């Protein structure tokens, strides 16, 4: 089992990424940071060396995202492009798909979005209605359906779409993954008007008989669910890294303020009413990080079942810790916590994302109560 002691390589990676993040800071430009992180090899650290990646795993990629977040400049598309899409293609893609996509995903010249959520399905992936059918004359796939809350479609070269195909033997629908190029005819997007202040925009997608070649299907048509979960576990681990980094950033700003802000002849951090909640926030973030490291260890070791449980726990713990850390940081700064100068107010909304996406707290509790504790399923 992994321990809390990081390897020298992990410590060096953490320090190097922290230095990069500190140079860019809270006022970072996504394009500039993405490009520099790619050139330094950080974006593809989890992808196979044979395709230009670092040959590491989700453990290393989560360190990169956490440290960028702790510096105030997280890259949301790291969760999607190298972690979800890169992992799925590396594990299940054809040789042609690997050769076409993995080098670009590793060096940042290609980006891929991920579309699973649908307006009427919500957390129930079994209700996904985006369907793919074969053209009997050409062998092409025809995709029809809708997706919602898909990040970064406008900047992604393609979107990995979760659709369903009819099983020839049973007639039931089974999940399958398709690579849909951004400019494919019939593939349209509409930006969702969000109050969330993020560099990456959210989109609703419509697929109207989008024609795709036979090789747009990723992996085996009969192994869709396995392939889907191969991407969802890294998504949860990386969301935890995103949340922990954000929480650390907010906490650091609050500690700095509490150490310097003096009222009644003493820094406000000398008062336990200020100090103790910040200490609790730090403890919660560290505990969440331990579970994230466990989840990454299990996933990288090939234990998909164990990683599924740990990844859900990590995402839950990190989301809770992040929200509490941000809330306490804003409260510590008082009115200053809501000013643009200190850059914490926008995190109030952003922190909530880690509680509700990519899976809600309640669905994680459903998973743990049913899968781990063996209680009856409630849905």
N, C-alpha and C positions, 0 to 999 in steps of 0.2 A: 504494500500500500504506500502511496505517496506520503511524504511528510510536508510539514510547513516550511522546511528549509529548501530554498531554491538553489539550483545549480549555479555554478559560476557563470555559465553561458546565459542563463536566464537573468541573473543580476546585471550582467553586462548589457544585455538587450534592453532591459528595463531602464538602465541609466542612459543609454544612447537615445532611446525613443523619448525619454523625458526631456533630454536636452533639445531634441528636435521640436517637441511640443512647446517648450518654453520659448524658443526662438519665434514661434508663430503666435502663441498666446490666444487670448479670447477674441481678438479682432482678426482672426485668421481668414484667409481666402481659401475656400475648399479646393479650387483647382490647383493653386500653388502648393498647398500642403500635400494633396494627393500625388502630385507629380514628384515632389521631393521624397516623400515616403516610398514611392515606387522605385525611384532611382537607388535608394539606399537598401532596397530589398525587403522592406517591411511588409508591403501589401501581400506579397506572395510567400511569406515565410512558411505557410502551412502546405504549400503545393509541392508536388514532386520535383526533385532536382532535374530530372530528365526533361522537364518542360520549363526550365528556367526558374523554378521556385526554390525555396530555402530548404525543402526536405524535412521541415519540422511538422508540427501539428497544431491543433486548436489551442493547446497550452501556450505556444509561442505567439500565435495570432491574438489571443486574448490579452496577453501582456502588452502588445502594441496598442490595442484599442484602449485598454485601461489607462495606460500612461498618457496617451494623447488626450483622453478625457480629463485626467487629473490636471493637465496643463491648460484645460479650457478649450481644447480644439478637437473634439471627437469627430471621427469620420463615420457617419451612419452607414454609408455604402460598404464599409468593410464587413459589416454583418451579412450583407446580401451577396456581394460579388465574389470575394474569395472564400468566405466561410460557407455559405449555403451552396451557391452555384458551382464554385470551384471544387468544393468537396464532392458534390454529386457527380460532376463530370469526371473528376479524377478517379472516383470509385467505380462508376458504372458506364461512363461514356465510351463510345467507340474510339478506335485509334484515330480516326479522322477528326472526331469532335475534340479529342484531347489535343491533337496537334494544332487545330485551328484556334481553340479558345484558351487553353491553359497558359501558354507563353504570354499572351496579351493580358490575361487576368493577373498574372504574376508581376508583369512590369508596368501595369497600370494603363497601358494603351488601349485595352478593351475593358468594358464594364458591362455587367449583366445584372438586371433586376430580377425580382422573384414575385410571381403572382399566384397566390393561393386563395386569399379571402374573397368571398362573394357577398353581394348585398343581402341575399336571402339565406345564406348558409351560416354566417357568423363563425362560431367556434366549431360547428358541426361539419367536419370535412367530408362526412359521408353524404351530405346534401349538396355537394358541389354539382352544379348542373352544366358547367362548361364541358362540352362533349366533342370528341374527335371521331370522325368516321372516315373510312377508306374510300377513295375514288376507285371503283372497280376497274376503270379503264387505264388509269395512269399509275395507280399505287400510291398517289399523293394522299396526304392527310388533309381533311377539312375541319377546321376548328371553329366552333360557335359558342359564344357565352359572354359573360361579364365578370370583371374583377374590380375590386375596390381597395383603397388604401395601399396602393403599390408605390413604393418609394423610388424616386429617381429615374422614372421611365424615360424622361426627356434627355437624360445624359447617358443612358445605357444604350449600348449597341444592340442588345437583344434582351428579351424577357423570358425567363424560364417559367413557363405556364403549367400549372397543375390542371390537367383535364381528365376526362374519363372516357374509356373506350368500352365497347360492348364485348363481353366474353363470348366467343363463338359457340362455346359448349353450353353455357348456362344462360346466356342472354343478360346477365347482370352486368352492371357497370363497375369498372375497376380503375383506380387512379393511374395516370401515366404523365410523364413529364415531357414537354415539348419546348424546343428553342424557337422563339418567334422573333425574327429581326424587327427592329424598330420601324422600318419603313415598309413592312409587308402590306400589300393591298388588303383592305378590310380590317386592318388593325388600327383602331383610333383611340385617342386618349383625351381625357378632359381633366384639367387641374382642379383639385378640390380646394375650396377656399378655407384654409386652416388658420386658426389663431396661434398655432404652434410656430414659434420663431426658429426655423431650421433652414440650413443651406439646401437640403434636399427637399423637393416638393413631393406632394402626394397626388396620386392620380386614380381616376376611374377609367377602366379599359373596356372597350367593346370589341369583340371578335366576331366578325360577320363573314362566315365561310372563308376564313383565312386559309389559303392554300399553302401547304408546306410540303417539301419533298419528304420521301420516306425516311431519310436519315435525320430528320428533325427530331425524331423520337430518341430520348436519352435512355440507353440501357435496354433491358429486356421488358417487353410489353407485359409479361406475366409477373414481374417483380416490382411493380410500381409502388406498393405500400412500403416495402423495404427501402427502396430508393428515396421515397419521400421522407421517411424518418431519418435517413442518413443525413439529410439536410436540416431537419428541424432540431435535432439535438445540438449541432453547432450553433444554430440560430439562438437557442436559449442560453447557451454558454456565453456567446458573444454579447447578447443583450444584458446579461449579468455584468460583463466587463464594462459595457457602456454605462450602466447604472452606477457601478462602483467608482468608475473614473469621475463621473459627474458629482457623486456624493463627496469624493475626496476633494475635488476642486472647491465645492461650496464650503466644506468644513475648513479647508486651509484659509479661505478668505475670512471666515468667521473667527478663527483662532488668531489670525494676524490682527484683526480689528480689536478683538477682546484683549489682546496683549498691549495694544497701543492706546486705545480709547480710555481716557482717564476722567472719572467723575468722582467727586468727594475724595480727592487726594489719592485715589488708588485706581489702577486699571480695572475695568469692569470684569476682566477675566479672573480677578482675585475673588470674586463673589461666587459661591457655590451654585447659586441659582443660574448663573451663566456657565460656569465651568463644567458642572456635572452633566447637563444635557449634551454638551459638546463631547465630553468623554464617552457618554453612552452611544452617541452617533458614531464615534470612532470604533468602539467595540463592535457595533452591529455591522459596520462596513468590513472590518477585519474577519468577522465570522462568515459573512457572505463570501468574501474572497476565498476562504478556506474551502467552502463547498464548491465554488466555481473551479478551483484548482483540482479538487477531487473529480468533478465531472469531466474536466478536460483530460485528466490522467486516464480515466476509465475509457473515454471515447478514443483517445489516441492508442490505447492498448487493445482496441477492438471489441470491448465489452459494450455492445450497443444497448443491451437491456439495463445493465447497471448504470450506464451513462444517461439513459432516459430518465431514470428516477432522480439521479443526482443533478442533472441539468435542470429539471423542473424545480427542484428544491433551491438550487443556486439562483435561478431567475426570480423565484418568489422572494427569497431572502434579500437579494440585491435590490429589487424594486422597493421593498419596504424600507430598507436601510437608506436608499437614495432619497426617497420622499421625506423621511424624517430628518436626514442631514440637511437637505435644502431648506426645509421648513425652519429648522433650528438656526441655520445660518442667517436667513432673512430676519428671524426674530431677534437674533443677537445684534444685528446692525440697526434694528428699528427702522425709522424712516429711510435711512441710507440704504437699507436692503431693497428698497423699491426704486432706487434711482438707477438710471442707465450707467452712471459713472462706475458703480460697483459690480454691475453685470450679473446680479443674482436673480432679479425678478423674473427674467425670461426662463430661468431654470424651474420655476414653480410649475409651469405648464409642461416643460420637457420632462421633468421628473415623473409626472403622472403617466407618461407613455410607458415607462418601464414597469408600471403596475398593470397596464391593460393590454400591452402588445409584447410579443406576438401572440400571447395567450394570457387570459385574465387570471387574476389570483384565484378566483372561484374554480376555474377549470383545473388549475394545478391542485387545489385542495380535493377536487373530485378524483383526480388521477392518484394522488397519494392515498386517499381514504380507500379507494377501490383496489388499485394495483399493489400498494405496499401493505396496507392494513387488512386487506381482504374483506372489507365491508361491502354490503350489497351496492350495486351500481344504482345511482339515483336518476339516470337519464337513459 
